[in-house]
Amino acid sequence: MLEKNYFGKLLAEFKKDSSLGIVSGGIYYDNDGKLSLEVTAKDLPRGTGRIWKKECFLETGGYQVEPSPDSISNIKALLRGWRLMQYTEVVQIQKRKTSAANGLWNGYLKNGWMAYYLGKNYFMALLNVFYLSVKSPYYTGIAYCWGYFGSAIRREKKIQDPEVRAYYRDQGFSGLLSRISKNFVNNSRNVQEREQ
């Protein structure tokens, strides 16, 4: 469910910043009348309420009919110099948790398979397994692990797009440290802005 004038608010952001390629609002859950934000990176547009700038859409080849089309479009936009943004003050309400359409086990099993399909390296997959295993519900890490490494053992097909494969192949420890430091700086800036 999208808030009133959801698209109008996001379209206004495109007018403010010509480097934006893909945007979305924040994903919220309605818990007995109280909205809670699903915490993710601010530069990761998510959900069905994603909007592309026309030029970005055309440059990236449009919406891919592939597993994980959102990830593919995000990568292609980034590689072409477009900025991505999630505006958490613009609300889209989800009725169930992300990846839970067929139950969390099946959702995270599929997420692991998609990570393998896109060409995420083993190191990043293991970090995702660890991250998922230390937060509730803990079994999602096992499902993700089985989805990823089961696909690797079976040598299942991977995406053929060399650009996407190279992006995920090159993600490693240095990329992780870069993302962590970027999130730390952004979070510190947000805390300082709230204090002023």
Helices and strands as residue ranges (DSSP letters): H 6-16, E 20-31, E 34-37, E 51-52, H 54-59, H 69-79, E 83-94, H 104-118, H 122-133, H 139-153, H 162-169, H 173-195
